[in-house]
Amino acid sequence: MDSYQAFAGVYDELMSDVPYDEWVSRIDRDIRKYGVTRTSDNKEEASSEDEEILASERDLVADLACGTGIVTRKLFDKGYDVFGVDISSEMLTRAFDSDDGRGIMYLNQDICELDLYSTIGTAVCLCDSLNYLLSDEELEAAFGGVSNFLYPGGLFIFDCNTSYKYREAIGESTIAEAGEDVSFIWDNFYDEDENVNEYDLTLFIKREDGLYERAEETHLQRGIEKDDIERLAGKCGLEPVLICDSDTDGEVRDDTERIYAVLRKPDNK
């Protein structure tokens, strides 16, 4: 996952058509429906100092693989006590620079090796970030880390691309776009035997002197299926609450391109 170096500086511009508001509204809906986390306008009065400490942990949200912090900031603006986690220092620099006085904390960590400072009530991981985990072992490590830090009854909410999307919709295609400040060529190659899609990204980024600087990055992503989620969730002590087609909110089909999932850590009290 040593990517997002040159990409970090132009990430927000290239992802400007992503429906972040729609994603965050869905997360907010599902936290309120299934979870234990409360927003600033929906908190309950704690009757003791111990209950107040537990409530502060229960109401924490971790935005995993947060990138430049777009979702992190939008969750903060909805009243959530949120912090971001990302492996890329370049992306986190952009997140810090875009904070606009919110005072959000960001941690430079690998989501396969989470070491958070407290229990959390909710973890989110969006924009296909889990697809960068190229083996069951890595995905299980991420699930296990989240489970270890989740408050009882807490949620893990994420999306992921399926093998169908890489095989039928993306693989062996080239996407190119010319913009005023940045242009790109995005070549895709899908290895069906390994279930891995390779993105070869060439960026042309405008400099202050008006010339364009060329940068190249390679990104690898692996398809994740509903069965993978259910199997690894069970191994890591998480129970599925909702696993659906991200585009339709209906059941996952053979031609589903992206999955949206809500897992919960059981409250056994």
C-alpha positions as semicolon CSV with decimal commas, in nm:
position;residue;x (nm);y (nm);z (nm)
1;M;0,000;0,000;0,000
2;D;0,293;0,237;-0,073
3;S;0,074;0,446;-0,300
4;Y;-0,094;0,785;-0,287
5;Q;0,226;0,988;-0,303
6;A;0,186;1,217;-0,605
7;F;-0,183;1,116;-0,611
8;A;-0,238;1,269;-0,265
9;G;-0,188;1,622;-0,394
10;V;-0,461;1,594;-0,657
11;Y;-0,684;1,330;-0,495
12;D;-0,967;1,565;-0,397
13;E;-0,984;1,715;-0,745
14;L;-0,994;1,377;-0,919
15;M;-1,257;1,244;-0,675
16;S;-1,482;1,549;-0,694
17;D;-1,771;1,348;-0,841
18;V;-1,781;1,097;-0,553
19;P;-2,116;1,122;-0,366
20;Y;-1,960;1,176;-0,023
21;D;-2,269;1,349;0,120
22;E;-2,483;1,051;0,021
23;W;-2,234;0,807;0,178
24;V;-2,214;0,999;0,504
25;S;-2,593;1,030;0,526
26;R;-2,621;0,652;0,490
27;I;-2,357;0,599;0,759
28;D;-2,539;0,841;0,989
29;R;-2,865;0,657;0,926
30;D;-2,716;0,318;1,004
31;I;-2,530;0,432;1,316
32;R;-2,855;0,572;1,452
33;K;-3,047;0,259;1,350
34;Y;-2,807;-0,017;1,455
35;G;-2,527;0,131;1,665
36;V;-2,442;0,269;2,009
37;T;-2,259;0,588;1,905
38;R;-2,430;0,921;1,970
39;T;-2,383;1,260;1,806
40;S;-2,326;1,580;2,003
41;D;-2,697;1,665;1,988
42;N;-2,808;1,315;2,090
43;K;-2,591;1,236;2,393
44;E;-2,732;1,102;2,716
45;E;-2,642;1,246;3,057
46;A;-2,398;1,020;3,243
47;S;-2,483;0,956;3,608
48;S;-2,122;0,895;3,717
49;E;-1,765;0,968;3,611
50;D;-1,717;0,604;3,505
51;E;-2,027;0,617;3,286
52;E;-1,905;0,942;3,133
53;I;-1,572;0,780;3,039
54;L;-1,748;0,480;2,885
55;A;-1,986;0,707;2,696
56;S;-1,696;0,909;2,556
57;E;-1,544;0,588;2,415
58;R;-1,878;0,458;2,288
59;D;-1,932;0,783;2,099
60;L;-1,594;0,780;1,922
61;V;-1,585;0,717;1,546
62;A;-1,268;0,605;1,366
63;D;-1,251;0,682;0,994
64;L;-1,009;0,415;0,872
65;A;-0,807;0,475;0,554
66;C;-0,942;0,829;0,578
67;G;-0,723;0,969;0,299
68;T;-0,753;1,347;0,280
69;G;-1,024;1,344;0,548
70;I;-1,329;1,433;0,340
71;V;-1,555;1,179;0,511
72;T;-1,390;1,251;0,847
73;R;-1,479;1,619;0,824
74;K;-1,832;1,549;0,708
75;L;-1,890;1,313;1,002
76;F;-1,749;1,580;1,237
77;D;-1,987;1,835;1,089
78;K;-2,277;1,598;1,164
79;G;-2,180;1,606;1,529
80;Y;-1,967;1,292;1,561
81;D;-1,654;1,277;1,775
82;V;-1,437;1,142;1,494
83;F;-1,069;1,087;1,421
84;G;-0,893;0,965;1,107
85;V;-0,644;0,684;1,045
86;D;-0,436;0,637;0,731
87;I;-0,110;0,470;0,629
88;S;-0,016;0,752;0,389
89;S;0,157;1,050;0,550
90;E;0,103;1,244;0,227
91;M;-0,274;1,196;0,250
92;L;-0,277;1,290;0,618
93;T;-0,086;1,609;0,543
94;R;-0,367;1,705;0,308
95;A;-0,621;1,615;0,577
96;F;-0,445;1,839;0,832
97;D;-0,426;2,123;0,582
98;S;-0,802;2,098;0,514
99;D;-0,909;2,081;0,881
100;D;-1,032;2,444;0,889
101;G;-1,008;2,472;1,266
102;R;-1,207;2,159;1,352
103;G;-0,920;2,014;1,553
104;I;-0,966;1,659;1,424
105;M;-0,695;1,413;1,527
106;Y;-0,529;1,194;1,264
107;L;-0,319;0,881;1,323
108;N;-0,058;0,748;1,079
109;Q;-0,127;0,373;1,104
110;D;-0,174;0,065;0,888
111;I;-0,532;-0,062;0,926
112;C;-0,388;-0,416;0,950
113;E;-0,197;-0,310;1,263
114;L;-0,440;-0,087;1,450
115;D;-0,319;0,049;1,782
116;L;-0,587;0,295;1,891
117;Y;-0,582;0,493;2,213
118;S;-0,922;0,373;2,339
119;T;-1,231;0,172;2,262
120;I;-1,448;0,317;1,982
121;G;-1,819;0,292;1,913
122;T;-1,797;0,294;1,534
123;A;-1,537;0,230;1,265
124;V;-1,591;0,325;0,902
125;C;-1,377;0,242;0,599
126;L;-1,498;0,374;0,263
127;C;-1,405;0,424;-0,100
128;D;-1,294;0,061;-0,154
129;S;-1,000;0,097;0,084
130;L;-1,029;-0,263;0,207
131;N;-0,967;-0,380;-0,150
132;Y;-0,602;-0,280;-0,104
133;L;-0,567;-0,577;0,132
134;L;-0,448;-0,847;-0,106
135;S;-0,490;-1,159;0,108
136;D;-0,734;-1,316;0,352
137;E;-0,468;-1,277;0,619
138;E;-0,453;-0,899;0,573
139;L;-0,830;-0,865;0,561
140;E;-0,866;-1,079;0,873
141;A;-0,605;-0,864;1,049
142;A;-0,807;-0,551;0,967
143;F;-1,134;-0,710;1,083
144;G;-0,967;-0,842;1,396
145;G;-0,812;-0,506;1,481
146;V;-1,145;-0,331;1,447
147;S;-1,315;-0,598;1,658
148;N;-1,052;-0,561;1,933
149;F;-1,121;-0,189;1,970
150;L;-1,499;-0,187;1,918
151;Y;-1,722;-0,107;2,212
152;P;-1,982;-0,383;2,275
153;G;-2,262;-0,323;2,029
154;G;-2,033;-0,108;1,815
155;L;-2,037;-0,108;1,435
156;F;-1,788;-0,156;1,153
157;I;-1,927;0,006;0,836
158;F;-1,744;-0,028;0,504
159;D;-1,773;-0,074;0,129
160;C;-1,568;-0,283;-0,111
161;N;-1,546;-0,374;-0,479
162;T;-1,631;-0,725;-0,591
163;S;-1,439;-0,948;-0,828
164;Y;-1,719;-0,898;-1,082
165;K;-1,644;-0,525;-1,097
166;Y;-1,275;-0,580;-1,164
167;R;-1,337;-0,860;-1,410
168;E;-1,627;-0,713;-1,608
169;A;-1,639;-0,338;-1,551
170;I;-1,282;-0,221;-1,491
171;G;-1,029;-0,483;-1,596
172;E;-0,844;-0,438;-1,924
173;S;-0,981;-0,085;-1,966
174;T;-0,812;0,254;-1,994
175;I;-0,963;0,569;-1,846
176;A;-0,826;0,911;-1,939
177;E;-0,932;1,259;-1,842
178;A;-0,786;1,600;-1,922
179;G;-0,829;1,883;-1,675
180;E;-0,692;2,234;-1,643
181;D;-0,466;2,157;-1,347
182;V;-0,432;1,779;-1,364
183;S;-0,481;1,511;-1,627
184;F;-0,448;1,137;-1,592
185;I;-0,431;0,808;-1,776
186;W;-0,556;0,509;-1,575
187;D;-0,472;0,166;-1,721
188;N;-0,635;-0,139;-1,562
189;F;-0,521;-0,502;-1,579
190;Y;-0,713;-0,777;-1,401
191;D;-0,542;-1,104;-1,305
192;E;-0,828;-1,350;-1,266
193;D;-0,609;-1,623;-1,116
194;E;-0,496;-1,392;-0,834
195;N;-0,822;-1,191;-0,825
196;V;-0,612;-0,874;-0,830
197;N;-0,663;-0,563;-1,038
198;E;-0,359;-0,348;-1,120
199;Y;-0,410;0,023;-1,171
200;D;-0,123;0,192;-1,353
201;L;-0,183;0,562;-1,299
202;T;-0,001;0,834;-1,492
203;L;-0,060;1,189;-1,369
204;F;0,022;1,518;-1,540
205;I;0,013;1,785;-1,269
206;K;0,035;2,156;-1,348
207;R;0,315;2,341;-1,169
208;E;0,323;2,705;-1,064
209;D;0,533;2,789;-1,372
210;G;0,255;2,658;-1,598
211;L;0,442;2,344;-1,705
212;Y;0,316;1,995;-1,625
213;E;0,501;1,741;-1,413
214;R;0,455;1,371;-1,486
215;A;0,416;1,118;-1,203
216;E;0,343;0,746;-1,210
217;E;0,194;0,517;-0,945
218;T;0,077;0,157;-0,937
219;H;-0,215;0,046;-0,720
220;L;-0,321;-0,315;-0,657
221;Q;-0,670;-0,410;-0,540
222;R;-0,834;-0,746;-0,470
223;G;-1,201;-0,833;-0,510
224;I;-1,400;-0,906;-0,192
225;E;-1,718;-1,114;-0,188
226;K;-2,011;-1,141;0,052
227;D;-1,892;-1,488;0,155
228;D;-1,549;-1,344;0,242
229;I;-1,710;-1,083;0,466
230;E;-1,933;-1,332;0,645
231;R;-1,655;-1,585;0,694
232;L;-1,397;-1,340;0,827
233;A;-1,650;-1,150;1,036
234;G;-1,733;-1,476;1,215
235;K;-1,366;-1,552;1,277
236;C;-1,313;-1,206;1,427
237;G;-1,614;-1,197;1,655
238;L;-1,830;-0,969;1,441
239;E;-2,186;-1,037;1,330
240;P;-2,335;-0,915;0,999
241;V;-2,617;-0,666;1,044
242;L;-2,644;-0,561;0,679
243;I;-2,459;-0,673;0,365
244;C;-2,611;-0,532;0,048
245;D;-2,549;-0,401;-0,301
246;S;-2,407;-0,054;-0,244
247;D;-2,577;0,092;-0,551
248;T;-2,927;-0,047;-0,494
249;D;-2,942;-0,127;-0,120
250;G;-3,084;-0,461;-0,236
251;E;-2,941;-0,809;-0,198
252;V;-2,593;-0,888;-0,330
253;R;-2,619;-1,044;-0,678
254;D;-2,375;-1,212;-0,913
255;D;-2,339;-0,880;-1,097
256;T;-2,303;-0,661;-0,788
257;E;-2,006;-0,428;-0,835
258;R;-1,975;-0,281;-0,486
259;I;-2,086;-0,415;-0,149
260;Y;-2,191;-0,205;0,149
261;A;-2,166;-0,378;0,485
262;V;-2,251;-0,312;0,850
263;L;-2,096;-0,550;1,103
264;R;-2,153;-0,538;1,478
265;K;-1,960;-0,652;1,782
266;P;-2,213;-0,840;1,995
267;D;-2,308;-0,692;2,329
268;N;-2,302;-0,995;2,556
269;K;-2,392;-0,820;2,879
